[in-house]
């Protein structure tokens, strides 16, 4: 496991991974571990088109695909699936997800981080973005609030500490693990059982006065 330097840029995707599960974030961004499952394969299929750089214009709205973005202030780097540029000057990032329309804070954090990057690059406010849910073919608009911006900054600080420490957080072993593609690598149930065994072994030899 290799710890990162304090000034190394953080990938935008790390915010989503950290918000979902800090251990998942460390496995991917510290140990470079990754595996496929049905969810990641569906996600890859959804992203296939928007992963190809290019643009198109419809009714005056220019849509840029796979647009590289960064923030020197926060030390972030990555790309937006789609960024829409409107004739009135509005800038609207759109993040593609394979699931049905539903609110997920880890998706919103990633989108808000994209908005912050675009603001710094373009010198214009980015007040809204959208999550496009492929399964339901619907958009969910996200307001880039002050609260969400603060959460992005706090997440970036936490991720930077995590990556600099080089320490793998313990497994959560809860409902999140069921859909995680790293479940076999992480071994949450096995490690949780080991922890329970060590606790029981310690308590076995406690003598009350």
N, C-alpha and C positions, 0 to 999 in steps of 0.2 A: 504494500500500500504506500503510495507516494503522496505526501502532503504538498499542497500548492503554496506558491509564494503569495504574500499579502496583496501584491499588485496585479496578480494574474486575473484576466477577465473571467467573469462568470457567465456561463451560457444561460440564455433566457429560459431554456427548458428546465434548468435546475430549479427554478422557482416552483414550477408545477410539481416536479418530483419531490422537492423538500416539503411542500405544503401537503402533499398526499401522504408522504412517509419519509422522515429524515434518513432512515436506514436505506431506503430505496435510492435516495439522492446520493448517499455516500457510496453505495455499491456501483452506481453508474458513473459518477463523476470522480470518485477516488480510485476505485478498483477497476474501472473501465469494464465492468461486467454488464452484460445485457443478454437477454434471451427473448425468443418470440413465443407468443401464445395467440389465441384467436383474437384477442382484443388489439394487440399490437399489429397483427396482420391486417385487420380491418382498418385500423388507423393508417397504415401504410398505403392501403388501397385508396382511401379517401384523399390522402395527400399526394397521390401520384401526379395529378394534373397541376396542382398548385406548387409542386416542388420544381417545376420547369420554369425558369426565369422567362419573363415576357410581360406583355401588357395588351390590353384591349380597351377600346373606348365605346361607351354606349350612352347615348343621350347626354353627351358632354361630360360624363364621369369616366375618368381614366383609372383603370384597375391594374395595379402593378402586382405581379406574382413573384413569390420567393424573393422579397426585397430585403437585402442585408441592412441591419440596423445596429446601433451601438449607443452607449452612454458612457462618456468619459467620467462624468460626475459620479455615477454609481459603479462603474467598472463592469458594465454588461455588454454582451455581444450575442448576436443571433440573427434570426431573420423572421419576417412576417409572412404568413401564408399569402395574404392579399392585403394591399393597402389601396383604399379608394380615395382619389383626389377629386373633389367636387369643384364646379365652376366658381362657387362663392368662397373658395379658399379652405373649406372644411377638409380635414384629413381623418380618415376613418379606417382603422385596422380591423381585419376580419380573421379570426382564428378558426380553422376547420377541425371539427371533432367528429368521430364516427358514431357516437351514441345518440340517444334521443334527447330532445330538448329538456334540460333540467339544470338547475343552478348548482354549480360546483365552484367553490372558492378557489381551488387550485387553478382552474381554467381562468378565472377572473384575474388572479394575480399575474399570470403570464401575459394576459392581454393588457393589463394596466402597465406592466413593465415595457411592453412594446410601445404603448402610447407615450410613456416618459422618454423613451429613446427617440421617437419621432419628433417630439417637442424640441428636444435638445438639438437634433439634426436640422430640422426645418425652421426653427425659430418661431413656431406658431403653436397655439394651444390645441391640444387634442382632448376633447371633452367626452367623447363617446367612442365605443368600439362595439364589435359584435362577435358572438360565438355562433358559427354556422354548424348546426347539428345535422349530420348527413342522414342519419336513419329516419328522422322526421322531416327532412328537407325544410327546416325552419331556422330562422335566425333568432337569437336572444340578444337584445341590445343591452349593453353594460355601460352604465354611467361611471366615468373615471373620477370618482369622488376623492375628497381629501383623505378620508379614512382608508380607502383602497391604496392611495399613494403612500400613506404612512406604513401600511402593511407590507407593501413592496420593499420599502427601505429597511424595515425590520427584518424581513425575510432575507434580503441580500446580506445584511450584517450577520445573521445567524448562519447562513450558508458559508460565508467567508470564514467564520470561526470554525465551522465543522470541517471544511476542506483543509484549513491550515493546521488543524489538530492531527489529521491523519488517523483519527479514531472512528471506528465503525460503531454507530449507536446500536443498542440492543434491539431485538425484534419486537414488534408490537403484538403479533399473534392474535389478530382480531379479524373482523369482517373484511377489512381492506386486503388482507392477504389472498383471499379467494380469487380476485381478479388480477393480481400482480403477476407479471411475466417472470419475475425473479424469485418466485416462491421456492423453486427447487434449489436455487443457489443460496437463498437466504436461510432456508430450513427453520422457519419460525417456530413450528410446533416442537421440533427436536430440541432446539435451544431453550425454549420455554420450559420443557420437561426437565432439562438439565439444571436450570436455575431453581425450579421447585425442589428438585432432589437435593441440591446443595443447601437450600434453606432448611429443609426437613432434617438433613444430616446435622446441621449446626444446632438446631433447636433440640435435637435429641439428647445433646450432652449439656444442656443448660440445667444447672442445679439451683433450685430456689432455696433461699436462706430460711 
